[in-house]
């Protein structure tokens, strides 16, 4: 885009929203946590190498489980729990009066 079009777009945004401060760059994003030191860790479930914060590696060590595997585990456990709730403990009928 040309400078003129950029300027027109910014002015239009300011007219629509007077509080618009403009783009301040990715360094100023509130969701950005900063320069967190990362270390490589291997997931104990899937075996993939992941970059995670150093503190996480030190806490979990060899038992590290990546977020993908944690989410899969949560989905699987909730399905197991919901399926087992409606079933009786014994699926075989008991003989009566023998």
Secondary structure, DSSP 4 states (H G I P E B T S, - for coil): --HHHHHHHHHHHHHH-TT------GGG-TT------EEEEE-TTT--EEEEEHHHHHHHGGG---HHHHHHHHHHHHHHHHHHHSS-S--SPPP---
